[in-house]
């Protein structure tokens, strides 16, 4: 917004605010005055008309009292003349045309004690009771029947109360127009004895006319309300007869009226679409207890019309003045605004990097001229600052900015920045060189450590696999070999932990998805954990939910690593009790959940976060070994696999670690074509002849490969370095070379590169078999000329699978010695306790309990041992459904 517009707006806003304030004050004052006048008019109208109504009623009640006095005088005088009493009643019509009827009712024999003489005569009932009544009709006074009044509530009320009463207006059937009559009744008393009543009926049309005259203006209204809330007179005749007894406004006013006080309120009339001022005025007549109300309604719109007209006039004057002020200000401000507009344009261009020099202005002028002089100085300082900063940016720290005054902070800051930047640049170069050198040393250390540890471990695990394929090994020997293999695999996992944390920190850890048989994975993990639990005297339990998929797509190595880390921690921190592994499916989330529970020392609440940090363990008062990497790696691996690791623990009560991994179920034959690890001795099919060249400087490594391949039907040749590989291929180009990387004379990478560059061995496949597993090395093996990679220590199944992949060979199981025909062994009859334990373990999916029962049954008779063999075969695949079917063939023995 332009500054000119702002000044105009500000000035006009002040003027407008003054006019609005004035208009509001004037309008408010006039409105209040009009409201006060309206209230006074309405109150005076209501009070004046209520007095008129009160006078009419008072006059009627006075006549009734006079008639009563005349009747009492007749009684007291002893001239008991009933005809005279009739004449007295008729005389009431002479000077008051508002009276429509006059009547009297006497108690039996109360007038003169001669009722029997007047039986069935005019003005008497069938018993001779004196009940005279006269009515004015068209200027004629006629008798009026009163039989209906003798037993009416009206008469009975007078007989009880002995006081004057103004009764509710009532429509009399004696008149064709059904007019409303108001009855004023007084009792005839002789001392305390009730003799009868005298009553006068007034026509309410007189009151209706008075109410119509009471309207303040054409839109106003007036009304007369009886004691019981009946609206028997109103300026709108259609409303006559309505009841206000339940009207909340009337009921609210009633409390003030009963205290003989007027009541006023302002209400909104939906019928008139405006506010109405209502005044309620009480009406009391003599000693009568009845409370009548005169109500006047005054529309406020008509009252406030003059106030609104004054407000509108003030508003018109204000708008006209505002327009005039805008025109005058626009003309007067233009010479002042033009230089400011020019300076704003110059500064906008300066902000965009475009410098324009304005025309010279006189010195010693006004503030605008001073602003232009300051702009010229700003341009000069900006040019100098740009020059110095550009020099600093390109590494020229010799430039400095001149200080224009003692307090020139910009120049001081830029000069200080140049000096600091020069010092920081030198320090950064030194720090970068030190960091790069330390990182190279760390990588070299980890690489050497991994290689040196994996090399002897490859020999241990390799010979275990060779021995496990020996058909002469008995079950006890195989179990011991499995123990050695599991311990070696655990040591390998510790080495991998150190490498994995390094990969995680550098962001290089990746998943290697493959087809995994879930039962095989859990069996291999349980074999390791069971032995460790037995060593500490702990009970190991495994609960596997039924109907789990047989094969899933996952990173088997990392999933096994997570399980072993969590179970190993559970064993480490549990001195007595149990360790439980539970596996179940979460179908609604398409996840597989693994839970590890223990009854160990637990974890304090304030240590739960620290346990997931590398190289840290919770201080539980329990000294234990370990690197402190397991949980940190496990959590990162879970997140990498798309799951989440959670922990629940209570100090002294144990812990529960659970994690989920995405469930990607595969067909049992789908996925990677891996050689089944349960196949004890794979062998080349008949008619296949494959020769393999093994290159490694370690005799142990060559011997392991040679034994495994030889037992599978391969022909192997051994050399010690890369140069010997090239020499042998020169004379005998074999289809496959299994070659180490680090060898004397010539390394494996150099030999592979020369094999590929020579183009003389297109059918030779070279697979690296090395303990160097760092990604920056493995990822570039293809660039050196290798076709694949096998990490030491390796599994025999991986070795045979890689050979099958590259050479297309086919395997078959090694022929086993013929066995005798299976003897039909009868099914055992189990004790009820044993049978129930079997049934319960199957229902709970408790694999470890089933394995314990398998061992117990194997130590019984032939039938039980045969049954245990079948049970063990099914437990390998966790086939709980087949185990349940097997149990249906058994019957428990009678107790």
BELJO-V954152 format. One record per residue. N is the residue number from 1. SS is DSSP state (A for helix, B for strand, O for the rest). PHI is phi as a letter, one per 30 degrees, with the letter a starting at -180 (999 if undefined). Layout:
n=N ss=SS phi=PHI
n=N ss=SS phi=PHI
//
This chain:
n=1 ss=O phi=999
n=2 ss=O phi=d
n=3 ss=A phi=d
n=4 ss=A phi=d
n=5 ss=A phi=d
n=6 ss=A phi=d
n=7 ss=A phi=d
n=8 ss=A phi=d
n=9 ss=A phi=d
n=10 ss=A phi=d
n=11 ss=A phi=d
n=12 ss=A phi=d
n=13 ss=A phi=d
n=14 ss=A phi=d
n=15 ss=A phi=d
n=16 ss=A phi=d
n=17 ss=A phi=d
n=18 ss=A phi=d
n=19 ss=A phi=d
n=20 ss=A phi=d
n=21 ss=A phi=d
n=22 ss=A phi=d
n=23 ss=A phi=d
n=24 ss=A phi=d
n=25 ss=A phi=d
n=26 ss=A phi=d
n=27 ss=A phi=d
n=28 ss=A phi=d
n=29 ss=A phi=d
n=30 ss=A phi=d
n=31 ss=A phi=d
n=32 ss=A phi=d
n=33 ss=A phi=d
n=34 ss=A phi=d
n=35 ss=A phi=d
n=36 ss=A phi=d
n=37 ss=A phi=d
n=38 ss=A phi=d
n=39 ss=A phi=d
n=40 ss=A phi=d
n=41 ss=A phi=d
n=42 ss=A phi=d
n=43 ss=A phi=d
n=44 ss=A phi=d
n=45 ss=A phi=d
n=46 ss=A phi=d
n=47 ss=A phi=d
n=48 ss=A phi=d
n=49 ss=A phi=d
n=50 ss=A phi=d
n=51 ss=A phi=d
n=52 ss=A phi=d
n=53 ss=A phi=d
n=54 ss=A phi=d
n=55 ss=A phi=d
n=56 ss=A phi=d
n=57 ss=A phi=d
n=58 ss=A phi=d
n=59 ss=A phi=d
n=60 ss=A phi=d
n=61 ss=A phi=d
n=62 ss=A phi=d
n=63 ss=A phi=d
n=64 ss=A phi=d
n=65 ss=A phi=d
n=66 ss=A phi=d
n=67 ss=A phi=d
n=68 ss=A phi=d
n=69 ss=A phi=d
n=70 ss=A phi=d
n=71 ss=A phi=d
n=72 ss=A phi=d
n=73 ss=A phi=d
n=74 ss=A phi=d
n=75 ss=A phi=d
n=76 ss=A phi=d
n=77 ss=A phi=d
n=78 ss=O phi=i
n=79 ss=O phi=d
n=80 ss=O phi=d
n=81 ss=O phi=c
n=82 ss=A phi=d
n=83 ss=A phi=d
n=84 ss=A phi=d
n=85 ss=A phi=d
n=86 ss=A phi=d
n=87 ss=A phi=d
n=88 ss=A phi=d
n=89 ss=A phi=d
n=90 ss=A phi=d
n=91 ss=A phi=d
n=92 ss=A phi=d
n=93 ss=A phi=d
n=94 ss=O phi=d
n=95 ss=O phi=c
n=96 ss=O phi=b
n=97 ss=O phi=d
n=98 ss=O phi=d
n=99 ss=B phi=d
n=100 ss=B phi=c
n=101 ss=B phi=a
n=102 ss=B phi=b
n=103 ss=B phi=a
n=104 ss=B phi=b
n=105 ss=B phi=b
n=106 ss=B phi=c
n=107 ss=O phi=d
n=108 ss=O phi=e
n=109 ss=O phi=h
n=110 ss=O phi=d
n=111 ss=O phi=d
n=112 ss=O phi=b
n=113 ss=O phi=i
n=114 ss=O phi=b
n=115 ss=A phi=d
n=116 ss=A phi=d
n=117 ss=A phi=d
n=118 ss=A phi=c
n=119 ss=O phi=d
n=120 ss=O phi=h
n=121 ss=O phi=c
n=122 ss=O phi=e
n=123 ss=O phi=i
n=124 ss=B phi=b
n=125 ss=O phi=c
n=126 ss=O phi=d
n=127 ss=O phi=c
n=128 ss=O phi=i
n=129 ss=O phi=d
n=130 ss=B phi=d
n=131 ss=O phi=b
n=132 ss=O phi=d
n=133 ss=B phi=a
n=134 ss=B phi=b
n=135 ss=B phi=b
n=136 ss=B phi=c
n=137 ss=B phi=b
n=138 ss=O phi=h
n=139 ss=O phi=i
n=140 ss=B phi=c
n=141 ss=B phi=c
n=142 ss=B phi=b
n=143 ss=B phi=d
n=144 ss=O phi=b
n=145 ss=O phi=d
n=146 ss=O phi=b
n=147 ss=A phi=e
n=148 ss=A phi=d
n=149 ss=A phi=d
n=150 ss=A phi=d
n=151 ss=O phi=c
n=152 ss=O phi=d
n=153 ss=A phi=d
n=154 ss=A phi=d
n=155 ss=A phi=d
n=156 ss=A phi=d
n=157 ss=A phi=d
n=158 ss=A phi=d
n=159 ss=A phi=d
n=160 ss=A phi=d
n=161 ss=A phi=d
n=162 ss=O phi=h
n=163 ss=O phi=b
n=164 ss=O phi=d
n=165 ss=B phi=b
n=166 ss=B phi=c
n=167 ss=O phi=d
n=168 ss=O phi=e
n=169 ss=O phi=e
n=170 ss=B phi=b
n=171 ss=B phi=d
n=172 ss=O phi=c
n=173 ss=O phi=d
n=174 ss=O phi=d
n=175 ss=O phi=c
n=176 ss=O phi=d
n=177 ss=O phi=d
n=178 ss=O phi=h
n=179 ss=O phi=d
n=180 ss=B phi=d
n=181 ss=B phi=c
n=182 ss=B phi=c
n=183 ss=B phi=c
n=184 ss=B phi=c
n=185 ss=B phi=b
n=186 ss=B phi=b
n=187 ss=B phi=d
n=188 ss=B phi=c
n=189 ss=B phi=b
n=190 ss=B phi=c
n=191 ss=O phi=h
n=192 ss=O phi=c
n=193 ss=B phi=c
n=194 ss=B phi=d
n=195 ss=B phi=c
n=196 ss=B phi=l
n=197 ss=B phi=b
n=198 ss=B phi=b
n=199 ss=B phi=b
n=200 ss=B phi=b
n=201 ss=B phi=c
n=202 ss=B phi=c
n=203 ss=B phi=d
n=204 ss=O phi=d
n=205 ss=A phi=d
n=206 ss=A phi=d
n=207 ss=A phi=d
n=208 ss=A phi=d
n=209 ss=A phi=d
n=210 ss=A phi=d
n=211 ss=A phi=d
n=212 ss=A phi=d
n=213 ss=A phi=d
n=214 ss=O phi=d
n=215 ss=O phi=d
n=216 ss=O phi=d
n=217 ss=O phi=a
n=218 ss=O phi=d
n=219 ss=O phi=c
n=220 ss=O phi=d
n=221 ss=B phi=a
n=222 ss=B phi=b
n=223 ss=B phi=a
n=224 ss=B phi=b
n=225 ss=B phi=c
n=226 ss=O phi=d
n=227 ss=O phi=d
n=228 ss=O phi=c
n=229 ss=O phi=i
n=230 ss=B phi=d
n=231 ss=B phi=d
n=232 ss=B phi=c
n=233 ss=B phi=a
n=234 ss=B phi=a
n=235 ss=O phi=d
n=236 ss=O phi=c
n=237 ss=A phi=d
n=238 ss=A phi=d
n=239 ss=A phi=c
n=240 ss=O phi=d
n=241 ss=O phi=j
n=242 ss=B phi=d
n=243 ss=B phi=c
n=244 ss=O phi=c
n=245 ss=O phi=d
n=246 ss=O phi=c
n=247 ss=O phi=d
n=248 ss=A phi=d
n=249 ss=A phi=d
n=250 ss=A phi=d
n=251 ss=A phi=d
n=252 ss=A phi=d
n=253 ss=A phi=d
n=254 ss=A phi=e
n=255 ss=A phi=d
n=256 ss=A phi=d
n=257 ss=A phi=d
n=258 ss=A phi=d
n=259 ss=O phi=c
n=260 ss=O phi=i
n=261 ss=O phi=c
n=262 ss=O phi=d
n=263 ss=B phi=b
n=264 ss=B phi=b
n=265 ss=B phi=a
n=266 ss=B phi=c
n=267 ss=B phi=b
n=268 ss=B phi=c
n=269 ss=B phi=c
n=270 ss=O phi=d
n=271 ss=O phi=d
n=272 ss=O phi=c
n=273 ss=O phi=h
n=274 ss=B phi=a
n=275 ss=B phi=d
n=276 ss=B phi=b
n=277 ss=B phi=c
n=278 ss=B phi=c
n=279 ss=B phi=b
n=280 ss=B phi=c
n=281 ss=B phi=c
n=282 ss=B phi=d
n=283 ss=B phi=b
n=284 ss=O phi=b
n=285 ss=O phi=b
n=286 ss=O phi=h
n=287 ss=O phi=d
n=288 ss=O phi=d
n=289 ss=O phi=d
n=290 ss=O phi=d
n=291 ss=O phi=c
n=292 ss=B phi=c
n=293 ss=B phi=b
n=294 ss=B phi=c
n=295 ss=B phi=c
n=296 ss=B phi=b
n=297 ss=B phi=c
n=298 ss=B phi=b
n=299 ss=B phi=d
n=300 ss=A phi=d
n=301 ss=A phi=d
n=302 ss=A phi=d
n=303 ss=A phi=d
n=304 ss=A phi=d
n=305 ss=A phi=d
n=306 ss=A phi=d
n=307 ss=A phi=d
n=308 ss=A phi=d
n=309 ss=A phi=d
n=310 ss=A phi=d
n=311 ss=A phi=d
n=312 ss=A phi=d
n=313 ss=A phi=d
n=314 ss=A phi=d
n=315 ss=A phi=d
n=316 ss=A phi=d
n=317 ss=A phi=d
n=318 ss=A phi=d
n=319 ss=A phi=d
n=320 ss=A phi=d
n=321 ss=A phi=d
n=322 ss=A phi=d
n=323 ss=A phi=d
n=324 ss=A phi=d
n=325 ss=A phi=d
n=326 ss=A phi=d
n=327 ss=A phi=d
n=328 ss=A phi=d
n=329 ss=A phi=d
n=330 ss=A phi=d
n=331 ss=A phi=d
n=332 ss=A phi=d
n=333 ss=A phi=d
n=334 ss=A phi=e
n=335 ss=A phi=d
n=336 ss=A phi=d
n=337 ss=A phi=d
n=338 ss=A phi=e
n=339 ss=A phi=d
n=340 ss=A phi=d
n=341 ss=A phi=d
n=342 ss=A phi=d
n=343 ss=A phi=d
n=344 ss=A phi=d
n=345 ss=A phi=d
n=346 ss=A phi=d
n=347 ss=A phi=d
n=348 ss=A phi=d
n=349 ss=A phi=d
n=350 ss=A phi=d
n=351 ss=A phi=d
n=352 ss=O phi=d
n=353 ss=O phi=j
n=354 ss=O phi=c
n=355 ss=O phi=c
n=356 ss=O phi=b
n=357 ss=O phi=c
n=358 ss=O phi=d
n=359 ss=O phi=d
n=360 ss=O phi=d
n=361 ss=O phi=b
n=362 ss=O phi=d
n=363 ss=O phi=d
n=364 ss=O phi=i
n=365 ss=O phi=d
n=366 ss=O phi=d
n=367 ss=A phi=d
n=368 ss=A phi=d
n=369 ss=A phi=d
n=370 ss=A phi=d
n=371 ss=A phi=d
n=372 ss=A phi=d
n=373 ss=A phi=d
n=374 ss=A phi=d
n=375 ss=A phi=d
n=376 ss=A phi=d
n=377 ss=A phi=d
n=378 ss=A phi=d
n=379 ss=A phi=d
n=380 ss=A phi=d
n=381 ss=A phi=d
n=382 ss=A phi=d
n=383 ss=A phi=d
n=384 ss=A phi=d
n=385 ss=A phi=d
n=386 ss=A phi=d
n=387 ss=A phi=d
n=388 ss=A phi=d
n=389 ss=A phi=d
n=390 ss=A phi=d
n=391 ss=A phi=d
n=392 ss=A phi=d
n=393 ss=A phi=d
n=394 ss=O phi=c
n=395 ss=O phi=j
n=396 ss=O phi=c
n=397 ss=O phi=c
n=398 ss=O phi=d
n=399 ss=O phi=d
n=400 ss=O phi=b
n=401 ss=O phi=c
n=402 ss=O phi=d
n=403 ss=O phi=d
n=404 ss=O phi=d
n=405 ss=O phi=a
n=406 ss=O phi=d
n=407 ss=O phi=c
n=408 ss=O phi=d
n=409 ss=A phi=d
n=410 ss=A phi=d
n=411 ss=A phi=d
n=412 ss=A phi=d
n=413 ss=A phi=d
n=414 ss=A phi=d
n=415 ss=A phi=d
n=416 ss=A phi=d
n=417 ss=A phi=d
n=418 ss=A phi=d
n=419 ss=A phi=d
n=420 ss=A phi=d
n=421 ss=A phi=d
n=422 ss=A phi=d
n=423 ss=A phi=d
n=424 ss=A phi=d
n=425 ss=A phi=d
n=426 ss=A phi=d
n=427 ss=A phi=d
n=428 ss=A phi=d
n=429 ss=A phi=d
n=430 ss=A phi=d
n=431 ss=A phi=d
n=432 ss=A phi=d
n=433 ss=A phi=d
n=434 ss=A phi=d
n=435 ss=A phi=d
n=436 ss=A phi=d
n=437 ss=A phi=d
n=438 ss=A phi=d
n=439 ss=A phi=d
n=440 ss=A phi=d
n=441 ss=A phi=d
n=442 ss=A phi=d
n=443 ss=A phi=d
n=444 ss=A phi=d
n=445 ss=A phi=d
n=446 ss=A phi=d
n=447 ss=A phi=d
n=448 ss=A phi=d
n=449 ss=A phi=d
n=450 ss=A phi=d
n=451 ss=A phi=d
n=452 ss=A phi=d
n=453 ss=A phi=d
n=454 ss=A phi=d
n=455 ss=A phi=d
n=456 ss=A phi=d
n=457 ss=A phi=d
n=458 ss=A phi=d
n=459 ss=A phi=d
n=460 ss=A phi=d
n=461 ss=A phi=d
n=462 ss=A phi=d
n=463 ss=A phi=d
n=464 ss=A phi=d
n=465 ss=A phi=d
n=466 ss=A phi=d
n=467 ss=A phi=d
n=468 ss=A phi=d
n=469 ss=O phi=d
n=470 ss=O phi=d
n=471 ss=O phi=d
n=472 ss=O phi=d
n=473 ss=O phi=d
n=474 ss=O phi=d
n=475 ss=A phi=e
n=476 ss=A phi=d
n=477 ss=A phi=d
n=478 ss=A phi=d
n=479 ss=A phi=d
n=480 ss=A phi=d
n=481 ss=A phi=d
n=482 ss=A phi=d
n=483 ss=A phi=d
n=484 ss=A phi=d
n=485 ss=A phi=d
n=486 ss=A phi=d
n=487 ss=A phi=d
n=488 ss=A phi=d
n=489 ss=A phi=d
n=490 ss=A phi=d
n=491 ss=A phi=d
n=492 ss=A phi=d
n=493 ss=A phi=d
n=494 ss=A phi=d
n=495 ss=A phi=d
n=496 ss=A phi=d
n=497 ss=A phi=e
n=498 ss=A phi=d
n=499 ss=A phi=d
n=500 ss=A phi=d
n=501 ss=A phi=d
n=502 ss=A phi=d
n=503 ss=A phi=d
n=504 ss=A phi=d
n=505 ss=A phi=d
n=506 ss=A phi=c
n=507 ss=O phi=i
n=508 ss=O phi=c
n=509 ss=O phi=d
n=510 ss=O phi=b
n=511 ss=O phi=d
n=512 ss=O phi=b
n=513 ss=O phi=d
n=514 ss=B phi=a
n=515 ss=B phi=d
n=516 ss=B phi=b
n=517 ss=B phi=d
n=518 ss=A phi=d
n=519 ss=A phi=d
n=520 ss=A phi=d
n=521 ss=A phi=d
n=522 ss=A phi=d
n=523 ss=A phi=d
n=524 ss=A phi=d
n=525 ss=A phi=d
n=526 ss=A phi=d
n=527 ss=A phi=d
n=528 ss=A phi=d
n=529 ss=A phi=d
n=530 ss=A phi=d
n=531 ss=A phi=d
n=532 ss=A phi=d
n=533 ss=A phi=d
n=534 ss=A phi=d
n=535 ss=A phi=d
n=536 ss=A phi=c
n=537 ss=O phi=i
n=538 ss=O phi=c
n=539 ss=B phi=c
n=540 ss=B phi=c
n=541 ss=B phi=b
n=542 ss=B phi=b
n=543 ss=B phi=c
n=544 ss=B phi=c
n=545 ss=O phi=d
n=546 ss=O phi=d
n=547 ss=O phi=i
n=548 ss=O phi=d
n=549 ss=O phi=d
n=550 ss=O phi=d
n=551 ss=B phi=b
n=552 ss=B phi=b
n=553 ss=B phi=c
n=554 ss=B phi=a
n=555 ss=O phi=c
n=556 ss=A phi=d
n=557 ss=A phi=d
n=558 ss=A phi=d
n=559 ss=A phi=d
n=560 ss=A phi=d
n=561 ss=A phi=d
n=562 ss=A phi=d
n=563 ss=A phi=d
n=564 ss=A phi=d
n=565 ss=A phi=d
n=566 ss=A phi=d
n=567 ss=A phi=d
n=568 ss=A phi=d
n=569 ss=A phi=d
n=570 ss=A phi=d
n=571 ss=A phi=d
n=572 ss=A phi=d
n=573 ss=O phi=c
n=574 ss=O phi=b
n=575 ss=O phi=c
n=576 ss=O phi=a
n=577 ss=O phi=j
n=578 ss=B phi=b
n=579 ss=B phi=b
n=580 ss=B phi=b
n=581 ss=B phi=c
n=582 ss=B phi=b
n=583 ss=B phi=b
n=584 ss=B phi=b
n=585 ss=B phi=c
n=586 ss=B phi=c
n=587 ss=O phi=d
n=588 ss=O phi=d
n=589 ss=O phi=c
n=590 ss=O phi=h
n=591 ss=B phi=b
n=592 ss=B phi=c
n=593 ss=B phi=c
n=594 ss=B phi=c
n=595 ss=B phi=b
n=596 ss=B phi=b
n=597 ss=B phi=c
n=598 ss=B phi=b
n=599 ss=O phi=c
n=600 ss=O phi=d
n=601 ss=O phi=d
n=602 ss=O phi=i
n=603 ss=O phi=b
n=604 ss=O phi=d
n=605 ss=A phi=d
n=606 ss=A phi=d
n=607 ss=A phi=c
n=608 ss=O phi=d
n=609 ss=O phi=d
n=610 ss=A phi=d
n=611 ss=A phi=d
n=612 ss=A phi=c
n=613 ss=O phi=c
n=614 ss=O phi=d
n=615 ss=O phi=i
n=616 ss=O phi=b
n=617 ss=O phi=b
n=618 ss=O phi=d
n=619 ss=O phi=d
n=620 ss=O phi=c
n=621 ss=O phi=i
n=622 ss=O phi=c
n=623 ss=O phi=d
n=624 ss=O phi=b
n=625 ss=O phi=d
n=626 ss=O phi=k
n=627 ss=O phi=d
n=628 ss=O phi=i
n=629 ss=O phi=c
n=630 ss=A phi=e
n=631 ss=A phi=d
n=632 ss=A phi=d
n=633 ss=A phi=d
n=634 ss=A phi=d
n=635 ss=A phi=d
n=636 ss=A phi=d
n=637 ss=A phi=d
n=638 ss=A phi=d
n=639 ss=A phi=d
n=640 ss=A phi=d
n=641 ss=O phi=d
n=642 ss=O phi=j
n=643 ss=O phi=c
n=644 ss=O phi=a
n=645 ss=B phi=c
n=646 ss=B phi=b
n=647 ss=B phi=b
n=648 ss=B phi=b
n=649 ss=B phi=a
n=650 ss=B phi=b
n=651 ss=O phi=e
n=652 ss=O phi=i
n=653 ss=O phi=c
n=654 ss=B phi=j
n=655 ss=B phi=b
n=656 ss=B phi=b
n=657 ss=B phi=c
n=658 ss=B phi=b
n=659 ss=B phi=b
n=660 ss=B phi=b
n=661 ss=B phi=b
n=662 ss=B phi=e
n=663 ss=O phi=c
n=664 ss=O phi=b
n=665 ss=B phi=d
n=666 ss=B phi=b
n=667 ss=O phi=d
n=668 ss=O phi=d
n=669 ss=O phi=c
n=670 ss=O phi=d
n=671 ss=O phi=i
n=672 ss=O phi=d
n=673 ss=O phi=d
n=674 ss=O phi=c
n=675 ss=O phi=d
n=676 ss=O phi=d
n=677 ss=O phi=d
n=678 ss=O phi=d
n=679 ss=O phi=d
n=680 ss=O phi=d
n=681 ss=O phi=b
n=682 ss=B phi=d
n=683 ss=B phi=b
n=684 ss=B phi=d
n=685 ss=O phi=d
n=686 ss=O phi=e
n=687 ss=O phi=j
n=688 ss=O phi=c
n=689 ss=O phi=b
n=690 ss=O phi=b
n=691 ss=B phi=c
n=692 ss=B phi=b
n=693 ss=B phi=c
n=694 ss=B phi=c
n=695 ss=B phi=b
n=696 ss=O phi=a
n=697 ss=O phi=d
n=698 ss=O phi=c
n=699 ss=A phi=d
n=700 ss=A phi=e
n=701 ss=A phi=d
n=702 ss=A phi=d
n=703 ss=A phi=d
n=704 ss=A phi=d
n=705 ss=A phi=d
n=706 ss=A phi=d
n=707 ss=A phi=d
n=708 ss=A phi=d
n=709 ss=A phi=d
n=710 ss=A phi=d
n=711 ss=A phi=d
n=712 ss=O phi=c
n=713 ss=O phi=j
n=714 ss=O phi=d
n=715 ss=B phi=c
n=716 ss=B phi=c
n=717 ss=B phi=b
n=718 ss=B phi=b
n=719 ss=B phi=b
n=720 ss=O phi=c
n=721 ss=O phi=a
n=722 ss=A phi=d
n=723 ss=A phi=d
n=724 ss=A phi=d
n=725 ss=A phi=d
n=726 ss=A phi=d
n=727 ss=A phi=d
n=728 ss=A phi=d
n=729 ss=A phi=d
n=730 ss=A phi=d
n=731 ss=A phi=c
n=732 ss=O phi=b
n=733 ss=O phi=d
n=734 ss=O phi=d
n=735 ss=O phi=d
n=736 ss=B phi=b
n=737 ss=B phi=b
n=738 ss=B phi=c
n=739 ss=B phi=b
n=740 ss=O phi=d
n=741 ss=O phi=c
n=742 ss=O phi=d
n=743 ss=O phi=b
n=744 ss=O phi=d
n=745 ss=O phi=i
n=746 ss=O phi=b
n=747 ss=O phi=d
n=748 ss=A phi=d
n=749 ss=A phi=d
n=750 ss=A phi=d
n=751 ss=A phi=d
n=752 ss=A phi=d
n=753 ss=A phi=d
n=754 ss=A phi=d
n=755 ss=A phi=d
n=756 ss=A phi=d
n=757 ss=A phi=d
n=758 ss=A phi=d
n=759 ss=O phi=i
n=760 ss=O phi=c
n=761 ss=O phi=b
n=762 ss=O phi=d
n=763 ss=O phi=c
n=764 ss=O phi=c
n=765 ss=B phi=c
n=766 ss=B phi=c
n=767 ss=B phi=c
n=768 ss=B phi=d
n=769 ss=B phi=b
n=770 ss=B phi=b
n=771 ss=O phi=c
n=772 ss=O phi=d
n=773 ss=O phi=c
n=774 ss=O phi=d
n=775 ss=A phi=e
n=776 ss=A phi=d
n=777 ss=A phi=c
n=778 ss=A phi=d
n=779 ss=O phi=d
n=780 ss=O phi=c
n=781 ss=A phi=d
n=782 ss=A phi=d
n=783 ss=A phi=d
n=784 ss=A phi=d
n=785 ss=O phi=j
n=786 ss=O phi=d
n=787 ss=O phi=c
n=788 ss=B phi=a
n=789 ss=B phi=b
n=790 ss=B phi=b
n=791 ss=B phi=d
n=792 ss=O phi=d
n=793 ss=O phi=d
n=794 ss=O phi=c
n=795 ss=O phi=c
n=796 ss=A phi=e
n=797 ss=A phi=d
n=798 ss=A phi=d
n=799 ss=A phi=e
n=800 ss=A phi=d
n=801 ss=A phi=d
n=802 ss=A phi=d
n=803 ss=A phi=d
n=804 ss=A phi=d
n=805 ss=A phi=d
n=806 ss=A phi=c
n=807 ss=A phi=c
n=808 ss=O phi=i
n=809 ss=O phi=d
n=810 ss=O phi=b
n=811 ss=B phi=c
n=812 ss=B phi=b
n=813 ss=B phi=d
n=814 ss=O phi=d
n=815 ss=O phi=d
n=816 ss=O phi=c
n=817 ss=O phi=e
n=818 ss=O phi=d
n=819 ss=O phi=c
n=820 ss=O phi=d
n=821 ss=O phi=e
n=822 ss=O phi=d
n=823 ss=O phi=d
n=824 ss=O phi=d
n=825 ss=O phi=c
n=826 ss=O phi=d
n=827 ss=O phi=d
n=828 ss=O phi=d
n=829 ss=O phi=c
n=830 ss=B phi=d
n=831 ss=O phi=d
n=832 ss=A phi=e
n=833 ss=A phi=d
n=834 ss=A phi=d
n=835 ss=A phi=d
n=836 ss=A phi=d
n=837 ss=A phi=d
n=838 ss=A phi=d
n=839 ss=A phi=d
n=840 ss=A phi=d
n=841 ss=A phi=d
n=842 ss=A phi=d
n=843 ss=A phi=d
n=844 ss=A phi=d
n=845 ss=O phi=i
n=846 ss=B phi=d
n=847 ss=A phi=d
n=848 ss=A phi=d
n=849 ss=A phi=d
n=850 ss=A phi=d
n=851 ss=A phi=d
n=852 ss=A phi=d
n=853 ss=A phi=d
n=854 ss=A phi=e
n=855 ss=A phi=d
n=856 ss=A phi=d
n=857 ss=A phi=d
n=858 ss=A phi=d
n=859 ss=O phi=c
n=860 ss=O phi=c
n=861 ss=O phi=d
n=862 ss=A phi=d
n=863 ss=A phi=d
n=864 ss=A phi=d
n=865 ss=A phi=d
n=866 ss=A phi=d
n=867 ss=A phi=d
n=868 ss=A phi=d
n=869 ss=A phi=d
n=870 ss=A phi=d
n=871 ss=A phi=d
n=872 ss=A phi=d
n=873 ss=A phi=d
n=874 ss=A phi=d
n=875 ss=A phi=d
n=876 ss=A phi=e
n=877 ss=O phi=c
n=878 ss=O phi=h
n=879 ss=O phi=d
n=880 ss=A phi=d
n=881 ss=A phi=d
n=882 ss=A phi=d
n=883 ss=A phi=d
n=884 ss=A phi=d
n=885 ss=A phi=d
n=886 ss=A phi=d
n=887 ss=A phi=d
n=888 ss=O phi=d
n=889 ss=O phi=d
n=890 ss=O phi=c
n=891 ss=O phi=b
n=892 ss=B phi=d
n=893 ss=O phi=d
n=894 ss=O phi=d
n=895 ss=O phi=d
//
